[in-house]
Amino acid sequence: MKKRIAFALSLILVFVSVTAISIPASADNADGLFVEGTATGRLDGSVFSAGETAGSDAEICGILFAAGRDVNAGGRSEYAMAAGYGVRLSGSVENDAFLAGNTLIATGSIDRDLFAAGNNVSVTGTVGRSLYVYAQNATITGNIGGDVYISAENITVSDGAEIGGKLHYNEDASVSAPKSVISNAQVYMAPGVSVDSGAAAAGNYGTKITGKLISYIGLVALAFVLLWLTPLWETVDKKYYAAPFGVYARAFGTGFAVLAALPVAAIFLMLTRIGVRLAFVLLLVYAAAITASLIFLGFFLGALLWRRAFGKAPCYWAELPIGLLLCCAAKLVPGLSFATGFVSVPLGLGVITLLLGKGKSSPSGSTDAAPALPGSAAE
């Protein structure tokens, strides 16, 4: 259930970023796609609303994207995606709604599914199908047509609430609900709880292995696509292979600074009309860079093993999968998993950041000749 919520909420960033990129740069947008503050009237096409106070009271023939400190998604729209410190959905949504923030209140009507993740989530309106909630405190007093999936510390279902399907909740939650709801509920096992069936534990481990295998295949595919379409690995190889430790330390430090500073900078950019689109584009690039960061650590490890341990000539087609296999194997071990993530994310971000810069300086102390092209037989 958490994976479903995480996937749904990730769509908010992706969709908002795509919309932000597609919006014309002109401040006066004739189509009304970009609105500072609250959108009003009737608007054809998707609407992006941002500011200290954002949202809509309009009839939108498209998707409502709203981001700000205080967001009120009123009016009507086909889909609603809102993120902020305080978010209230008071209008009607023809399809699905996605909400993320600290305090979320849904008093309107959603014809299909509602996905909500926040500290305090309250649903007093109507949800036509299923409700998915990840929160500290979750309260339901409205009408839910289908199942309710909740992961929270405190769950309250009022006597007047109507749930057409089942209530699904985590075992360690504190639940206050009518007996009719509890008797029909399904409970998730809390993490770390022992079970009688050894097969279940083996199944969970098998699922974890399968997930890591899929992740490994995806990383290798991405690395090969970059190898095929760009000179990225040749550039990284020339700059970092056999370079002194200080070069790697600089990349790690740069990445750590970007990791901490970019989200803060994006928040400040969101407070201005000119900077909000840039903020979401930066966040999209930021998320993509974090996702791809493990590839760079894998490349460094693969090159070291392939060239030093095996005594082979440079071959990116072999070094990349070998290094990524080592990284993915390390992430299966609890202690090594944390260490791998701690090193790979700042290091990868730093390498990407420095590559995007002017790159005038080259690492001192590197006397190796430029590496052979991938797939070469010998140096």
C-alpha positions as a Markdown table, in Angstrom:
| # | Residue | x | y | z |
|---|---|---|---|---|
| 1 | Met | 0.0 | 0.0 | 0.0 |
| 2 | Lys | 2.9 | 2.4 | 0.8 |
| 3 | Lys | 4.3 | 1.7 | -2.7 |
| 4 | Arg | 1.0 | 2.7 | -4.3 |
| 5 | Ile | 0.9 | 5.9 | -2.4 |
| 6 | Ala | 4.5 | 6.7 | -3.1 |
| 7 | Phe | 4.0 | 6.0 | -6.8 |
| 8 | Ala | 0.9 | 8.2 | -6.9 |
| 9 | Leu | 2.5 | 11.1 | -5.1 |
| 10 | Ser | 5.5 | 10.9 | -7.3 |
| 11 | Leu | 3.2 | 11.6 | -10.2 |
| 12 | Ile | 2.6 | 15.0 | -8.7 |
| 13 | Leu | 6.2 | 16.0 | -9.2 |
| 14 | Val | 6.4 | 14.5 | -12.7 |
| 15 | Phe | 3.2 | 16.0 | -14.0 |
| 16 | Val | 3.8 | 19.4 | -12.5 |
| 17 | Ser | 7.3 | 19.4 | -13.9 |
| 18 | Val | 6.1 | 18.5 | -17.4 |
| 19 | Thr | 3.4 | 21.2 | -17.2 |
| 20 | Ala | 5.9 | 23.8 | -16.0 |
| 21 | Ile | 8.2 | 23.0 | -18.9 |
| 22 | Ser | 5.4 | 23.3 | -21.4 |
| 23 | Ile | 4.1 | 26.6 | -20.1 |
| 24 | Pro | 5.1 | 29.6 | -22.3 |
| 25 | Ala | 7.6 | 32.0 | -20.7 |
| 26 | Ser | 5.4 | 35.0 | -21.2 |
| 27 | Ala | 4.0 | 36.4 | -18.0 |
| 28 | Asp | 0.6 | 37.0 | -19.7 |
| 29 | Asn | -0.5 | 33.5 | -20.6 |
| 30 | Ala | -3.5 | 33.8 | -22.8 |
| 31 | Asp | -4.6 | 30.2 | -22.3 |
| 32 | Gly | -4.7 | 30.7 | -18.5 |
| 33 | Leu | -2.5 | 27.7 | -17.9 |
| 34 | Phe | -0.4 | 29.5 | -15.3 |
| 35 | Val | -2.1 | 31.3 | -12.5 |
| 36 | Glu | -0.5 | 33.2 | -9.6 |
| 37 | Gly | -2.8 | 32.6 | -6.6 |
| 38 | Thr | -6.3 | 31.3 | -7.1 |
| 39 | Ala | -7.7 | 30.4 | -10.5 |
| 40 | Thr | -11.3 | 31.6 | -11.3 |
| 41 | Gly | -13.8 | 31.4 | -14.2 |
| 42 | Arg | -13.9 | 28.7 | -16.8 |
| 43 | Leu | -10.5 | 27.5 | -18.1 |
| 44 | Asp | -9.9 | 25.1 | -21.0 |
| 45 | Gly | -6.9 | 23.0 | -20.5 |
| 46 | Ser | -4.8 | 22.1 | -17.4 |
| 47 | Val | -4.1 | 24.8 | -14.9 |
| 48 | Phe | -0.9 | 25.4 | -12.8 |
| 49 | Ser | -1.5 | 27.5 | -9.7 |
| 50 | Ala | 1.3 | 28.5 | -7.4 |
| 51 | Gly | 2.0 | 31.1 | -4.7 |
| 52 | Glu | 1.8 | 31.7 | -0.9 |
| 53 | Thr | -1.9 | 31.0 | -1.3 |
| 54 | Ala | -2.8 | 28.9 | -4.3 |
| 55 | Gly | -5.7 | 26.8 | -5.7 |
| 56 | Ser | -8.8 | 27.2 | -7.7 |
| 57 | Asp | -12.4 | 28.2 | -7.7 |
| 58 | Ala | -12.7 | 27.7 | -11.4 |
| 59 | Glu | -14.3 | 25.2 | -13.7 |
| 60 | Ile | -11.3 | 23.5 | -15.2 |
| 61 | Cys | -11.5 | 21.3 | -18.3 |
| 62 | Gly | -8.3 | 19.5 | -17.5 |
| 63 | Ile | -6.0 | 18.9 | -14.6 |
| 64 | Leu | -5.5 | 21.2 | -11.6 |
| 65 | Phe | -1.9 | 21.5 | -10.4 |
| 66 | Ala | -1.6 | 23.6 | -7.2 |
| 67 | Ala | 1.4 | 24.2 | -5.0 |
| 68 | Gly | 1.9 | 26.7 | -2.2 |
| 69 | Arg | 1.9 | 27.1 | 1.5 |
| 70 | Asp | -1.9 | 27.2 | 1.7 |
| 71 | Val | -3.8 | 25.5 | -1.1 |
| 72 | Asn | -7.6 | 25.3 | -1.6 |
| 73 | Ala | -8.6 | 23.1 | -4.5 |
| 74 | Gly | -12.2 | 24.3 | -5.0 |
| 75 | Gly | -14.3 | 24.6 | -8.1 |
| 76 | Arg | -14.3 | 21.6 | -10.5 |
| 77 | Ser | -11.6 | 19.8 | -12.4 |
| 78 | Glu | -11.0 | 16.5 | -14.1 |
| 79 | Tyr | -8.0 | 15.6 | -11.9 |
| 80 | Ala | -6.6 | 17.5 | -8.9 |
| 81 | Met | -2.9 | 17.4 | -7.8 |
| 82 | Ala | -2.1 | 19.6 | -4.8 |
| 83 | Ala | 0.9 | 20.0 | -2.5 |
| 84 | Gly | 1.5 | 22.5 | 0.3 |
| 85 | Tyr | 1.8 | 22.9 | 4.0 |
| 86 | Gly | -2.0 | 23.1 | 4.4 |
| 87 | Val | -4.2 | 21.6 | 1.6 |
| 88 | Arg | -8.0 | 21.6 | 1.4 |
| 89 | Leu | -9.9 | 19.9 | -1.3 |
| 90 | Ser | -13.3 | 21.6 | -1.2 |
| 91 | Gly | -14.4 | 21.3 | -4.8 |
| 92 | Ser | -15.3 | 18.3 | -7.0 |
| 93 | Val | -13.0 | 16.1 | -9.0 |
| 94 | Glu | -14.3 | 14.0 | -11.9 |
| 95 | Asn | -11.5 | 11.4 | -11.7 |
| 96 | Asp | -8.6 | 11.0 | -9.2 |
| 97 | Ala | -7.1 | 13.4 | -6.6 |
| 98 | Phe | -3.6 | 13.4 | -5.2 |
| 99 | Leu | -2.8 | 15.4 | -2.1 |
| 100 | Ala | 0.5 | 15.9 | -0.2 |
| 101 | Gly | 1.4 | 18.1 | 2.7 |
| 102 | Asn | 1.3 | 18.6 | 6.4 |
| 103 | Thr | -2.4 | 19.0 | 7.0 |
| 104 | Leu | -4.8 | 17.6 | 4.4 |
| 105 | Ile | -8.6 | 18.1 | 4.5 |
| 106 | Ala | -10.9 | 16.7 | 1.9 |
| 107 | Thr | -14.4 | 18.1 | 2.2 |
| 108 | Gly | -15.4 | 17.9 | -1.5 |
| 109 | Ser | -16.2 | 15.0 | -3.8 |
| 110 | Ile | -13.9 | 12.8 | -5.8 |
| 111 | Asp | -15.6 | 10.5 | -8.3 |
| 112 | Arg | -12.8 | 7.9 | -8.3 |
| 113 | Asp | -9.8 | 7.5 | -6.0 |
| 114 | Leu | -8.1 | 9.8 | -3.5 |
| 115 | Phe | -4.4 | 9.5 | -2.6 |
| 116 | Ala | -3.3 | 11.5 | 0.4 |
| 117 | Ala | 0.0 | 11.6 | 2.3 |
| 118 | Gly | 0.6 | 14.0 | 5.2 |
| 119 | Asn | 0.9 | 14.5 | 8.9 |
| 120 | Asn | -2.8 | 14.9 | 9.6 |
| 121 | Val | -5.3 | 13.7 | 7.0 |
| 122 | Ser | -9.1 | 14.3 | 7.4 |
| 123 | Val | -11.7 | 13.1 | 4.9 |
| 124 | Thr | -15.1 | 14.5 | 5.5 |
| 125 | Gly | -16.3 | 14.5 | 1.8 |
| 126 | Thr | -17.2 | 11.8 | -0.7 |
| 127 | Val | -14.8 | 9.4 | -2.5 |
| 128 | Gly | -16.4 | 7.4 | -5.2 |
| 129 | Arg | -14.0 | 4.5 | -5.2 |
| 130 | Ser | -10.9 | 3.8 | -3.0 |
| 131 | Leu | -9.1 | 5.9 | -0.4 |
| 132 | Tyr | -5.3 | 5.6 | 0.1 |
| 133 | Val | -3.8 | 7.4 | 3.2 |
| 134 | Tyr | -0.3 | 7.6 | 4.6 |
| 135 | Ala | -0.3 | 9.8 | 7.7 |
| 136 | Gln | 0.4 | 10.3 | 11.4 |
| 137 | Asn | -3.2 | 10.9 | 12.2 |
| 138 | Ala | -6.0 | 9.9 | 9.8 |
| 139 | Thr | -9.7 | 10.7 | 10.4 |
| 140 | Ile | -12.6 | 9.6 | 8.2 |
| 141 | Thr | -16.1 | 11.1 | 8.7 |
| 142 | Gly | -17.3 | 11.1 | 5.1 |
| 143 | Asn | -18.5 | 8.5 | 2.5 |
| 144 | Ile | -16.1 | 6.1 | 0.8 |
| 145 | Gly | -17.5 | 4.0 | -2.0 |
| 146 | Gly | -14.8 | 1.3 | -2.1 |
| 147 | Asp | -12.0 | 0.1 | 0.1 |
| 148 | Val | -9.9 | 2.3 | 2.5 |
| 149 | Tyr | -6.2 | 1.7 | 2.8 |
| 150 | Ile | -4.5 | 3.4 | 5.7 |
| 151 | Ser | -1.0 | 3.4 | 7.2 |
| 152 | Ala | -1.0 | 5.7 | 10.2 |
| 153 | Glu | -0.3 | 5.8 | 13.9 |
| 154 | Asn | -3.8 | 7.0 | 14.9 |
| 155 | Ile | -6.9 | 6.1 | 12.9 |
| 156 | Thr | -10.4 | 7.4 | 13.6 |
| 157 | Val | -13.5 | 6.4 | 11.7 |
| 158 | Ser | -16.6 | 8.2 | 13.0 |
| 159 | Asp | -20.0 | 6.6 | 13.5 |
| 160 | Gly | -21.5 | 8.6 | 10.7 |
| 161 | Ala | -18.8 | 7.5 | 8.1 |
| 162 | Glu | -19.7 | 5.1 | 5.4 |
| 163 | Ile | -17.2 | 2.7 | 3.9 |
| 164 | Gly | -18.5 | 0.6 | 1.0 |
| 165 | Gly | -15.6 | -1.9 | 1.0 |
| 166 | Lys | -13.1 | -2.9 | 3.7 |
| 167 | Leu | -10.9 | -0.9 | 6.0 |
| 168 | His | -7.2 | -2.0 | 5.6 |
| 169 | Tyr | -4.8 | -0.7 | 8.2 |
| 170 | Asn | -1.5 | -1.4 | 9.8 |
| 171 | Glu | -1.4 | -3.7 | 12.9 |
| 172 | Asp | 0.4 | -1.3 | 15.2 |
| 173 | Ala | -2.1 | 1.5 | 14.6 |
| 174 | Ser | -4.4 | 2.9 | 17.4 |
| 175 | Val | -7.9 | 2.5 | 15.8 |
| 176 | Ser | -11.2 | 4.1 | 16.9 |
| 177 | Ala | -14.0 | 2.9 | 14.7 |
| 178 | Pro | -17.5 | 1.3 | 14.8 |
| 179 | Lys | -17.7 | -2.4 | 15.4 |
| 180 | Ser | -19.2 | -2.9 | 12.0 |
| 181 | Val | -16.1 | -1.5 | 10.4 |
| 182 | Ile | -13.6 | -3.3 | 12.6 |
| 183 | Ser | -15.3 | -6.7 | 12.2 |
| 184 | Asn | -14.9 | -6.4 | 8.4 |
| 185 | Ala | -11.4 | -4.9 | 8.4 |
| 186 | Gln | -8.2 | -6.4 | 7.2 |
| 187 | Val | -5.0 | -5.8 | 9.2 |
| 188 | Tyr | -1.5 | -5.5 | 7.8 |
| 189 | Met | 1.3 | -7.2 | 9.7 |
| 190 | Ala | 3.6 | -4.7 | 11.4 |
| 191 | Pro | 7.2 | -4.7 | 10.2 |
| 192 | Gly | 9.4 | -7.1 | 12.3 |
| 193 | Val | 6.5 | -9.2 | 13.5 |
| 194 | Ser | 7.4 | -12.9 | 13.5 |
| 195 | Val | 5.1 | -15.3 | 11.6 |
| 196 | Asp | 4.5 | -19.0 | 12.1 |
| 197 | Ser | 5.0 | -19.8 | 8.4 |
| 198 | Gly | 8.6 | -20.0 | 7.3 |
| 199 | Ala | 7.4 | -20.0 | 3.7 |
| 200 | Ala | 6.0 | -16.5 | 4.2 |
| 201 | Ala | 9.4 | -15.2 | 5.4 |
| 202 | Ala | 11.0 | -17.0 | 2.5 |
| 203 | Gly | 8.5 | -15.4 | 0.1 |
| 204 | Asn | 9.3 | -12.0 | 1.5 |
| 205 | Tyr | 13.0 | -12.5 | 1.0 |
| 206 | Gly | 12.3 | -13.8 | -2.5 |
| 207 | Thr | 10.3 | -10.7 | -3.3 |
| 208 | Lys | 13.2 | -8.6 | -2.0 |
| 209 | Ile | 15.7 | -10.4 | -4.3 |
| 210 | Thr | 13.4 | -10.1 | -7.3 |
| 211 | Gly | 13.0 | -6.3 | -6.6 |
| 212 | Lys | 16.8 | -5.9 | -6.4 |
| 213 | Leu | 17.2 | -7.9 | -9.6 |
| 214 | Ile | 14.7 | -5.7 | -11.5 |
| 215 | Ser | 16.5 | -2.6 | -10.1 |
| 216 | Tyr | 19.8 | -3.9 | -11.3 |
| 217 | Ile | 18.5 | -4.6 | -14.8 |
| 218 | Gly | 17.0 | -1.1 | -14.9 |
| 219 | Leu | 20.3 | 0.5 | -13.8 |
| 220 | Val | 22.3 | -1.5 | -16.3 |
| 221 | Ala | 19.9 | -0.6 | -19.1 |
| 222 | Leu | 20.1 | 3.1 | -18.2 |
| 223 | Ala | 23.9 | 2.9 | -18.1 |
| 224 | Phe | 24.0 | 1.3 | -21.5 |
| 225 | Val | 21.6 | 3.9 | -23.0 |
| 226 | Leu | 23.9 | 6.6 | -21.7 |
| 227 | Leu | 26.9 | 4.8 | -23.2 |
| 228 | Trp | 25.2 | 4.4 | -26.5 |
| 229 | Leu | 23.9 | 7.9 | -26.9 |
| 230 | Thr | 26.5 | 10.1 | -25.1 |
| 231 | Pro | 30.2 | 10.3 | -24.4 |
| 232 | Leu | 29.4 | 10.4 | -20.6 |
| 233 | Trp | 31.5 | 7.5 | -19.5 |
| 234 | Glu | 34.5 | 8.5 | -21.6 |
| 235 | Thr | 34.4 | 11.9 | -20.0 |
| 236 | Val | 34.0 | 10.5 | -16.5 |
| 237 | Asp | 36.8 | 8.0 | -17.2 |
| 238 | Lys | 39.3 | 10.6 | -18.3 |
| 239 | Lys | 38.5 | 12.9 | -15.4 |
| 240 | Tyr | 38.3 | 10.4 | -12.5 |
| 241 | Tyr | 40.1 | 7.1 | -13.3 |
| 242 | Ala | 43.5 | 7.0 | -11.5 |
| 243 | Ala | 42.8 | 10.5 | -10.2 |
| 244 | Pro | 44.0 | 11.4 | -6.6 |
| 245 | Phe | 41.6 | 11.0 | -3.7 |
| 246 | Gly | 41.1 | 14.8 | -3.5 |
| 247 | Val | 39.2 | 14.7 | -6.8 |
| 248 | Tyr | 36.7 | 12.2 | -5.5 |
| 249 | Ala | 36.5 | 14.1 | -2.2 |
| 250 | Arg | 35.7 | 17.3 | -4.1 |
| 251 | Ala | 32.9 | 15.5 | -6.0 |
| 252 | Phe | 31.5 | 14.1 | -2.8 |
| 253 | Gly | 31.5 | 17.4 | -1.0 |
| 254 | Thr | 29.9 | 19.2 | -4.0 |
| 255 | Gly | 27.2 | 16.5 | -4.1 |
| 256 | Phe | 26.6 | 16.7 | -0.4 |
| 257 | Ala | 26.1 | 20.5 | -0.7 |
| 258 | Val | 23.7 | 20.1 | -3.6 |
| 259 | Leu | 21.8 | 17.4 | -1.7 |
| 260 | Ala | 21.2 | 19.8 | 1.2 |
| 261 | Ala | 20.9 | 23.1 | -0.6 |
| 262 | Leu | 18.8 | 22.5 | -3.7 |
| 263 | Pro | 15.5 | 21.6 | -2.0 |
| 264 | Val | 15.8 | 24.8 | 0.2 |
| 265 | Ala | 16.6 | 26.9 | -2.9 |
| 266 | Ala | 13.6 | 25.3 | -4.7 |
| 267 | Ile | 11.3 | 26.4 | -1.8 |
| 268 | Phe | 12.4 | 30.0 | -2.1 |
| 269 | Leu | 12.0 | 29.9 | -5.9 |
| 270 | Met | 8.4 | 28.7 | -5.4 |
| 271 | Leu | 7.6 | 31.8 | -3.6 |
| 272 | Thr | 8.0 | 33.9 | -6.8 |
| 273 | Arg | 6.1 | 33.7 | -10.0 |
| 274 | Ile | 9.2 | 33.7 | -12.2 |
| 275 | Gly | 11.1 | 31.1 | -10.2 |
| 276 | Val | 8.4 | 28.5 | -9.5 |
| 277 | Arg | 8.7 | 26.8 | -12.9 |
| 278 | Leu | 12.5 | 26.7 | -12.6 |
| 279 | Ala | 12.1 | 25.2 | -9.1 |
| 280 | Phe | 10.0 | 22.3 | -10.3 |
| 281 | Val | 12.4 | 21.7 | -13.2 |
| 282 | Leu | 15.3 | 21.6 | -10.8 |
| 283 | Leu | 13.5 | 19.2 | -8.5 |
| 284 | Leu | 12.8 | 16.9 | -11.4 |
| 285 | Val | 16.5 | 16.9 | -12.4 |
| 286 | Tyr | 17.4 | 16.6 | -8.8 |
| 287 | Ala | 15.3 | 13.4 | -8.4 |
| 288 | Ala | 16.6 | 12.0 | -11.6 |
| 289 | Ala | 20.2 | 12.6 | -10.5 |
| 290 | Ile | 19.6 | 10.8 | -7.2 |
| 291 | Thr | 18.1 | 7.9 | -9.0 |
| 292 | Ala | 21.1 | 7.6 | -11.3 |
| 293 | Ser | 23.7 | 8.3 | -8.7 |
| 294 | Leu | 24.4 | 4.6 | -8.0 |
| 295 | Ile | 25.5 | 4.2 | -11.6 |
| 296 | Phe | 28.6 | 6.4 | -11.1 |
| 297 | Leu | 29.7 | 4.4 | -8.0 |
| 298 | Gly | 29.2 | 1.2 | -10.0 |
| 299 | Phe | 31.3 | 2.6 | -12.8 |
| 300 | Phe | 34.2 | 3.4 | -10.5 |
| 301 | Leu | 34.1 | 0.0 | -8.8 |
| 302 | Gly | 33.7 | -1.8 | -12.1 |
| 303 | Ala | 36.6 | 0.0 | -13.7 |
| 304 | Leu | 38.8 | -0.7 | -10.7 |
| 305 | Leu | 38.0 | -4.4 | -10.6 |
| 306 | Trp | 38.1 | -4.9 | -14.4 |
| 307 | Arg | 41.4 | -3.1 | -15.0 |
| 308 | Arg | 43.3 | -3.6 | -11.8 |
| 309 | Ala | 42.1 | -7.0 | -10.5 |
| 310 | Phe | 41.5 | -8.6 | -13.9 |
| 311 | Gly | 44.2 | -6.7 | -15.8 |
| 312 | Lys | 41.9 | -6.1 | -18.7 |
| 313 | Ala | 41.8 | -3.1 | -21.1 |
| 314 | Pro | 39.0 | -0.6 | -20.6 |
| 315 | Cys | 35.7 | -1.9 | -21.7 |
| 316 | Tyr | 32.6 | 0.0 | -20.5 |
| 317 | Trp | 30.2 | -2.7 | -21.6 |
| 318 | Ala | 31.8 | -5.0 | -19.1 |
| 319 | Glu | 32.8 | -2.6 | -16.3 |
| 320 | Leu | 29.3 | -1.0 | -15.9 |
| 321 | Pro | 27.4 | -4.3 | -15.2 |
| 322 | Ile | 30.1 | -5.7 | -13.0 |
| 323 | Gly | 30.3 | -2.5 | -10.9 |
| 324 | Leu | 26.5 | -2.2 | -10.6 |
| 325 | Leu | 26.3 | -5.9 | -9.6 |
| 326 | Leu | 28.6 | -5.2 | -6.7 |
| 327 | Cys | 26.6 | -2.1 | -5.6 |
| 328 | Cys | 23.3 | -4.0 | -5.8 |
| 329 | Ala | 24.7 | -6.9 | -3.9 |
| 330 | Ala | 26.0 | -4.5 | -1.2 |
| 331 | Lys | 22.6 | -3.0 | -0.8 |
| 332 | Leu | 21.2 | -6.4 | 0.2 |
| 333 | Val | 23.4 | -6.3 | 3.4 |
| 334 | Pro | 21.9 | -4.0 | 6.1 |
| 335 | Gly | 25.1 | -2.2 | 7.1 |
| 336 | Leu | 26.6 | -2.0 | 3.6 |
| 337 | Ser | 23.3 | -0.8 | 2.2 |
| 338 | Phe | 23.4 | 2.3 | 4.3 |
| 339 | Ala | 27.1 | 2.9 | 3.5 |
| 340 | Thr | 26.5 | 2.4 | -0.3 |
| 341 | Gly | 23.7 | 4.9 | -0.3 |
| 342 | Phe | 25.6 | 7.4 | 1.8 |
| 343 | Val | 28.5 | 7.3 | -0.6 |
| 344 | Ser | 26.8 | 6.9 | -3.9 |
| 345 | Val | 24.2 | 9.7 | -3.7 |
| 346 | Pro | 26.5 | 12.6 | -2.8 |
| 347 | Leu | 29.3 | 11.2 | -5.1 |
| 348 | Gly | 26.9 | 10.8 | -8.0 |
| 349 | Leu | 25.3 | 14.2 | -7.5 |
| 350 | Gly | 28.8 | 15.8 | -7.3 |
| 351 | Val | 30.0 | 14.2 | -10.5 |
| 352 | Ile | 26.9 | 15.3 | -12.4 |
| 353 | Thr | 27.1 | 18.8 | -11.0 |
| 354 | Leu | 30.8 | 19.2 | -11.9 |
| 355 | Leu | 30.2 | 17.7 | -15.3 |
| 356 | Leu | 27.5 | 20.3 | -15.9 |
| 357 | Gly | 29.9 | 23.0 | -15.0 |
| 358 | Lys | 32.6 | 24.5 | -17.2 |
| 359 | Gly | 35.0 | 21.7 | -16.3 |
| 360 | Lys | 38.1 | 23.8 | -17.0 |
| 361 | Ser | 40.3 | 22.0 | -14.5 |
| 362 | Ser | 41.5 | 18.4 | -14.9 |
| 363 | Pro | 42.7 | 16.2 | -12.0 |
| 364 | Ser | 46.3 | 16.6 | -11.3 |
| 365 | Gly | 48.5 | 13.7 | -10.8 |
| 366 | Ser | 46.8 | 11.6 | -13.5 |
| 367 | Thr | 49.5 | 10.4 | -15.9 |
| 368 | Asp | 47.4 | 7.7 | -17.6 |
| 369 | Ala | 46.8 | 8.1 | -21.3 |
| 370 | Ala | 43.2 | 8.6 | -22.4 |
| 371 | Pro | 41.4 | 5.2 | -22.1 |
| 372 | Ala | 40.7 | 3.1 | -25.2 |
| 373 | Leu | 37.2 | 3.2 | -26.6 |
| 374 | Pro | 34.7 | 0.8 | -25.1 |
| 375 | Gly | 35.1 | -2.7 | -26.4 |
| 376 | Ser | 38.8 | -2.3 | -27.4 |
| 377 | Ala | 40.8 | -5.4 | -27.2 |
| 378 | Ala | 44.0 | -4.0 | -25.7 |
| 379 | Glu | 45.6 | -0.8 | -24.6 |
